[in-house]
Each structure stands twice: as C-alpha cells, then as structure tokens.
Amino acid sequence: MERYVAKVTVTLKHEVKDNRALVLDKMLKNLKMEDSPNFLTGRFYSFCVSAQNIDNAHKKVNQICAEVLSNPVVEKYEINSLEALK
C-alpha cells in the first residue's frame, strides 16, 4: 500500500454569509488599503492517506472531506493536490 499526501481547502458555500470575510473587507476599505478585496475565509488541511493507487486515495480523501472535515450543508471543499509520498 502506498502513502499519499492530500492538501485540501474548506470554505463556506457562496450563498452562506461569511462574517469573518465581511469584517476583513470592511477593515481594508476603512484603512484605505483596498477598495474591493472580496475576502473568502476557510481552513487548510494537509494529511496523509494509505491506498492501493491514486484513484483509491482520491476516493478516500473525498470521503474524509465530506464526512469529517466539512459540513456539507454550509461548506464546500476542494482537493488542491494529492501526491504520492516519495
């Protein structure tokens, strides 16, 4: 079995109000640093999985993201990378 490292970002869905991002937008506007920053906040994860091949690793990472790392009602996730450990 091989080991793979996954890098994942979890963010709020577009239709969900991102209060933290709104505060950051307002702060930069008030400081006159940026007129329209359009912040998006989220969480970044990096973790390892064991699998027979890259396809099985991808399925496992999807399952971890959907069932453990994100709340599918209000959040979405993106697998940024999935690479075999050397």
SULWO-V876934 format. One record per pair of residues at least 24 apart in sequence whose C-alpha atoms are under 10 Angstrom apart, sorted by the first residue. I is the first residue (numbers start at 0). J is the second residue. Records with the same first field share a line. If there is no record, write none. Layout:
# SULWO-V876934
I = J  J
This chain:
# SULWO-V876934
0 = 48  49  50  51  52
1 = 48  49  50  51  52  53  56  83  84  85
2 = 47  48  49  50  51  52  53  56  82  83  84  85
3 = 46  47  48  49  50  52  53  56  57  60  80  81  82  83  84  85
4 = 45  46  47  48  49  56  60  80  81  82  83  84
5 = 44  45  46  47  48  56  57  60  78  79  80  81  82  83
6 = 43  44  45  46  47  60  77  78  79  80  81  82
7 = 42  43  44  45  46  60  61  64  68  76  77  78  79  80  81
8 = 40  41  42  43  44  45  64  68  69  75  76  77  78  79  80
9 = 40  41  42  43  44  64  68  69  70  74  75  76  77  78
10 = 39  40  41  42  43  69  70  73  74  75  76  77
11 = 39  40  41  42  69  70  71  72  73  74  75  76
12 = 71  72  73  74  75  76
13 = 39  73  74  75
14 = 73  74
15 = 72  73  74
16 = 73
17 = 41
41 = 74  75  76
42 = 68  69  76
43 = 68  76  77  79
44 = 68  78  79
45 = 78  79  80  81
46 = 81
47 = 81  82  83  84
48 = 81  83  84
49 = 83
50 = 83
52 = 83
53 = 81  82  83
56 = 81  82  83
57 = 81  82
